[in-house]
């Protein structure tokens, strides 16, 4: 797998995980708002469980993302 494809894959997974983390955080803080928006699929208890379980994958993906950016180079600007 090419490095750029792997970097994009990790970045997209991290973005998805952050969105899920924010959604579950709002589900914990404002269950009256999030539960109807998710059609009853995400209640306060489920949001708390998912929010707690996301810490491990979040830390792993952040460390992978930082490692790949630091060791493989960031996003270099093209020279004209």
Secondary structure by P-SEA (a helix, b strand, c coil): ccaaaaaaaaaaaaaaaaaaaaaaaaaaaccccccccccccccaaaaaaaaaaaaaaaaaaaaaaaaaaaaacccccccc
